[in-house]
Amino acid sequence: MENELNILASRAGFNTALRHFKNVTSYVGEVGEGQNIANLINESLDSGAIKRFQVKTILSALLVDKFAFAYKSHNFLDSIEKIDHIVDSVSEWSGLHIVLAYFHPQAGVYAINPKNSAHWTEVLPLIRDELAVIYCGPVEGEVERNVLNNAIADFVSILYGKKVKPKKEYVGKERVERAPVQAAAPPPEAPPAAVAGKRRVTPRYSVQVTNELFHNGNVEAWKKIVESFKTRYKGLDVLIWYENERINDINALFKWGKVKHGGLIFFSVAGENITAVSKLQRYLFEGASPRFEVFLRGGIGEVLDLF
């Protein structure tokens, strides 16, 4: 049987677990006083007190086990790019907390308070078929379970542009959300360079295909370019889209046979301390041109030194 306490066997693992427990404990009081946990989590991510991989366990431990929020998983029925109507609609639900946990395929789990516009900016667009979990609970006191489940269903409708009149059960007494108290910071002995930066996703940048067809040679060039970028900048990932669909396998761009001269392929970069995006864009442009062969040099398994 696997020892689930292996992480505690080293000093570093023990300290990591201890900081995690301290942060979660500090959130309990704040959520109990009416704070939305997504606000607390994002503040802690910004300060480096926690890292992205901790978000999922925090949400499960507190919203499910501790505070017994209602929740429902949801795969997006369509891509979502505009959120003003969502923010406006849900902001009227002063008696309820909604938390959207968005499972980004590369960057990790994002906790979104849908009443906070800033929380949406890092994740848009939300792509069709990707996974989210929607949590709903009372700001204070108790709310019947069927009301929470109905609120989740109404929130899903709002995601896709439908107008939903707020029910009286959703509206509690007006309250002003104060700034969340910052969770426990990393140990003072940790040097500044060790503090995690803010993990984010850049906007999508376009690359126009100037070859007569984005064929197998262009695909191999792009694979070499992306491999070089990710090798040079550990922790950064390159996300690729075509016709608003995320491409997890670059080979699919060739197999589809749709990407021809003048077509646009989009990319963005996800991770902490994002850099060299313009250089990456230049190389991808060359890789989508008749000059792609320059990136096919080198032996099998050799990573190009481009960055």
C-alpha positions as CSV (number, residue, x, y, z in Angstrom):
1,M,0.0,0.0,0.0
2,E,1.4,3.4,-0.9
3,N,2.4,5.6,2.0
4,E,0.3,8.8,1.6
5,L,2.4,10.6,4.2
6,N,5.6,10.4,2.1
7,I,5.5,14.2,1.6
8,L,6.1,14.6,5.3
9,A,9.3,12.6,5.3
10,S,11.4,15.5,4.3
11,R,11.9,18.9,5.8
12,A,10.8,20.7,2.6
13,G,7.7,18.5,2.3
14,F,6.8,19.0,5.9
15,N,7.1,22.8,5.6
16,T,5.1,22.8,2.5
17,A,2.3,20.8,4.1
18,L,2.4,23.0,7.3
19,R,2.1,26.3,5.2
20,H,-0.8,24.7,3.3
21,F,-2.6,23.9,6.6
22,K,-2.0,27.3,8.0
23,N,-3.4,29.0,4.9
24,V,-6.5,26.8,4.8
25,T,-7.1,27.4,8.5
26,S,-6.9,31.2,7.9
27,Y,-9.5,30.9,5.2
28,V,-12.0,29.2,7.4
29,G,-12.6,32.3,9.6
30,E,-12.7,34.6,6.6
31,V,-15.3,32.5,4.7
32,G,-17.3,32.2,7.9
33,E,-17.4,36.0,8.1
34,G,-18.8,36.2,4.5
35,Q,-15.8,36.4,2.3
36,N,-15.8,34.6,-1.1
37,I,-13.0,32.0,-1.0
38,A,-12.1,32.8,-4.7
39,N,-11.1,36.3,-3.5
40,L,-8.9,34.9,-0.8
41,I,-7.3,32.3,-3.1
42,N,-6.4,34.9,-5.7
43,E,-5.0,37.2,-3.2
44,S,-2.8,34.4,-1.9
45,L,-1.7,33.4,-5.4
46,D,-0.7,37.0,-6.1
47,S,1.4,37.3,-3.0
48,G,3.0,33.9,-3.5
49,A,1.6,32.5,-0.3
50,I,0.1,29.5,-2.2
51,K,0.7,28.0,-5.7
52,R,-1.8,27.0,-8.4
53,F,-1.6,23.2,-7.6
54,Q,-3.1,23.9,-4.1
55,V,-6.3,25.5,-5.4
56,K,-8.2,22.3,-6.1
57,T,-7.6,20.8,-2.6
58,I,-8.5,24.1,-0.9
59,L,-11.8,24.3,-2.7
60,S,-12.6,20.7,-1.9
61,A,-11.6,20.8,1.8
62,L,-13.5,24.0,2.5
63,L,-16.4,24.4,0.2
64,V,-17.4,20.7,0.1
65,D,-16.3,19.2,3.5
66,K,-16.3,22.2,5.8
67,F,-19.1,24.5,4.5
68,A,-21.2,22.0,2.6
69,F,-21.7,24.1,-0.6
70,A,-23.8,22.6,-3.3
71,Y,-21.7,21.9,-6.4
72,K,-22.1,20.6,-10.0
73,S,-19.5,19.8,-12.7
74,H,-20.1,21.4,-16.1
75,N,-18.5,21.1,-19.5
76,F,-18.9,24.4,-21.4
77,L,-21.6,24.1,-24.1
78,D,-20.1,26.9,-26.0
79,S,-17.0,29.1,-25.8
80,I,-17.4,32.1,-23.5
81,E,-15.6,35.4,-24.4
82,K,-17.8,38.2,-22.9
83,I,-18.6,38.3,-19.2
84,D,-20.1,41.7,-18.5
85,H,-23.6,40.3,-18.4
86,I,-22.5,37.5,-16.0
87,V,-20.9,40.0,-13.6
88,D,-23.9,42.3,-13.7
89,S,-26.4,39.5,-13.1
90,V,-24.7,37.6,-10.4
91,S,-23.7,40.7,-8.5
92,E,-27.4,41.1,-7.6
93,W,-27.2,37.7,-5.7
94,S,-26.0,39.3,-2.4
95,G,-27.2,36.4,-0.3
96,L,-25.2,33.7,-2.2
97,H,-21.6,32.9,-3.0
98,I,-20.9,31.5,-6.4
99,V,-17.4,30.1,-7.1
100,L,-16.4,28.8,-10.5
101,A,-13.5,26.4,-10.5
102,Y,-12.1,26.4,-14.0
103,F,-9.9,23.4,-15.0
104,H,-7.4,24.9,-17.5
105,P,-5.9,22.0,-19.4
106,Q,-2.3,23.4,-19.1
107,A,-2.2,26.1,-16.4
108,G,-4.2,24.3,-13.7
109,V,-7.3,25.2,-11.6
110,Y,-8.6,28.8,-11.4
111,A,-11.0,29.9,-8.7
112,I,-13.3,32.6,-10.0
113,N,-15.7,34.8,-8.1
114,P,-18.1,35.6,-11.0
115,K,-18.9,39.0,-9.3
116,N,-15.3,40.0,-9.7
117,S,-14.4,41.1,-13.3
118,A,-10.7,40.8,-12.6
119,H,-10.9,37.1,-12.0
120,W,-12.2,36.5,-15.5
121,T,-9.4,38.3,-17.3
122,E,-6.8,35.6,-16.9
123,V,-8.9,32.7,-18.2
124,L,-10.9,34.1,-21.2
125,P,-11.9,32.8,-23.5
126,L,-13.4,29.7,-21.9
127,I,-13.3,27.1,-24.5
128,R,-16.2,24.8,-25.4
129,D,-16.1,21.3,-23.8
130,E,-13.6,22.3,-21.1
131,L,-14.4,21.5,-17.5
132,A,-15.6,23.6,-14.6
133,V,-17.1,23.0,-11.2
134,I,-19.7,25.5,-9.9
135,Y,-20.1,25.8,-6.2
136,C,-22.9,27.7,-4.4
137,G,-23.4,28.5,-0.7
138,P,-24.8,31.1,1.6
139,V,-23.0,34.3,2.4
140,E,-24.2,33.8,6.0
141,G,-26.7,31.7,7.8
142,E,-28.4,28.7,6.1
143,V,-30.1,28.4,2.7
144,E,-32.1,25.3,1.6
145,R,-30.3,22.9,-0.6
146,N,-32.8,23.2,-3.4
147,V,-32.3,26.9,-3.5
148,L,-28.5,26.4,-3.9
149,N,-29.1,23.9,-6.7
150,N,-31.5,26.2,-8.5
151,A,-29.0,29.0,-8.3
152,I,-26.4,26.8,-9.9
153,A,-28.8,26.0,-12.7
154,D,-29.6,29.7,-13.1
155,F,-25.9,30.6,-13.2
156,V,-25.3,28.1,-16.0
157,S,-28.1,29.8,-18.0
158,I,-26.5,33.2,-17.4
159,L,-23.2,31.9,-18.7
160,Y,-24.8,31.6,-22.1
161,G,-26.4,35.0,-22.2
162,K,-29.8,34.2,-20.8
163,K,-31.5,36.7,-18.6
164,V,-32.5,35.4,-15.1
165,K,-34.4,37.5,-12.7
166,P,-32.8,37.1,-9.2
167,K,-35.1,35.2,-6.9
168,K,-35.7,36.6,-3.4
169,E,-33.9,33.6,-1.9
170,Y,-30.7,34.7,-3.7
171,V,-30.8,38.2,-2.3
172,G,-29.7,38.7,1.3
173,K,-29.0,41.9,3.1
174,E,-26.7,44.2,1.4
175,R,-23.1,43.9,2.5
176,V,-19.8,45.5,1.4
177,E,-17.1,43.0,0.8
178,R,-14.0,44.1,2.5
179,A,-10.5,43.3,1.2
180,P,-9.6,39.7,2.3
181,V,-6.9,39.2,4.9
182,Q,-3.8,37.9,3.3
183,A,-3.1,34.3,4.1
184,A,0.1,33.2,5.8
185,A,3.2,34.2,3.8
186,P,6.0,31.8,2.9
187,P,8.7,31.3,5.5
188,P,10.9,34.4,6.0
189,E,14.0,32.4,5.2
190,A,12.8,31.9,1.6
191,P,14.7,34.3,-0.8
192,P,12.6,36.5,-3.0
193,A,13.6,34.5,-6.1
194,A,11.9,31.4,-4.6
195,V,8.5,33.1,-4.2
196,A,6.1,32.0,-6.9
197,G,5.1,34.5,-9.5
198,K,1.5,35.0,-10.7
199,R,0.5,32.2,-13.1
200,R,-1.4,33.6,-16.0
201,V,-2.3,33.1,-19.7
202,T,-1.5,35.7,-22.3
203,P,-4.0,36.9,-24.9
204,R,-4.1,35.0,-28.1
205,Y,-1.7,36.1,-30.8
206,S,-2.2,35.4,-34.5
207,V,0.2,33.7,-36.9
208,Q,-0.6,33.9,-40.6
209,V,0.2,31.0,-42.8
210,T,2.2,32.2,-45.8
211,N,3.1,28.8,-47.2
212,E,0.7,27.5,-49.9
213,L,-0.5,24.9,-47.3
214,F,0.3,24.3,-43.7
215,H,1.7,20.9,-44.5
216,N,3.8,18.3,-42.6
217,G,7.0,20.3,-42.9
218,N,5.3,23.3,-41.2
219,V,3.9,21.0,-38.5
220,E,7.4,19.6,-37.7
221,A,8.9,23.1,-37.7
222,W,6.3,24.3,-35.2
223,K,6.9,21.2,-33.0
224,K,10.6,22.0,-33.0
225,I,10.0,25.7,-32.1
226,V,7.6,24.9,-29.3
227,E,9.9,22.3,-27.9
228,S,12.8,24.7,-27.9
229,F,10.7,27.4,-26.2
230,K,9.5,25.0,-23.4
231,T,13.0,23.6,-22.9
232,R,14.5,27.1,-22.5
233,Y,11.7,28.4,-20.3
234,K,10.7,25.7,-17.9
235,G,7.2,26.0,-16.5
236,L,5.9,27.9,-19.6
237,D,3.5,26.2,-22.0
238,V,2.3,27.1,-25.5
239,L,-1.4,26.9,-26.2
240,I,-2.6,26.7,-29.8
241,W,-6.0,27.4,-31.4
242,Y,-7.4,27.1,-34.8
243,E,-11.0,28.3,-35.7
244,N,-11.6,28.8,-31.9
245,E,-10.8,25.2,-31.1
246,R,-7.8,24.4,-28.9
247,I,-5.3,22.2,-30.6
248,N,-3.7,19.7,-28.2
249,D,-1.8,17.9,-31.0
250,I,-0.1,20.1,-33.6
251,N,-0.2,17.2,-36.1
252,A,-4.0,17.8,-36.3
253,L,-3.4,21.1,-38.1
254,F,-1.9,19.1,-41.0
255,K,-4.3,16.2,-40.8
256,W,-7.4,18.4,-41.1
257,G,-6.1,19.8,-44.4
258,K,-7.9,23.1,-43.8
259,V,-5.0,25.4,-43.0
260,K,-4.1,27.0,-46.3
261,H,-2.3,30.2,-47.4
262,G,-3.6,33.2,-45.6
263,G,-5.2,31.2,-42.7
264,L,-4.7,32.3,-39.2
265,I,-3.5,30.1,-36.3
266,F,-3.5,31.5,-32.8
267,F,-1.3,30.9,-29.8
268,S,-0.9,32.1,-26.2
269,V,1.6,31.3,-23.5
270,A,0.7,30.1,-20.0
271,G,2.8,30.1,-16.9
272,E,4.7,32.3,-14.5
273,N,7.1,35.1,-15.5
274,I,6.1,34.9,-19.1
275,T,8.8,36.1,-21.5
276,A,10.0,36.0,-25.2
277,V,6.5,35.9,-26.6
278,S,7.3,38.2,-29.5
279,K,10.3,36.1,-30.4
280,L,8.2,33.0,-30.3
281,Q,5.7,34.7,-32.6
282,R,8.4,35.5,-35.1
283,Y,9.7,31.9,-35.2
284,L,6.2,30.5,-35.5
285,F,5.5,32.9,-38.4
286,E,8.7,31.6,-40.1
287,G,7.7,28.0,-39.4
288,A,4.3,28.6,-41.2
289,S,6.1,30.1,-44.2
290,P,8.0,28.5,-47.2
291,R,11.1,29.0,-45.1
292,F,10.1,26.3,-42.5
293,E,13.1,24.0,-43.4
294,V,15.5,26.1,-41.4
295,F,13.9,24.6,-38.3
296,L,14.2,21.0,-39.4
297,R,18.0,20.9,-38.9
298,G,19.6,18.8,-36.1
299,G,19.5,15.1,-35.3
300,I,16.6,13.0,-34.0
301,G,15.7,14.1,-30.4
302,E,18.0,17.2,-30.6
303,V,16.4,20.4,-29.2
304,L,17.1,23.5,-31.2
305,D,18.8,26.4,-29.4
306,L,16.5,29.2,-30.5
307,F,15.8,31.1,-27.3
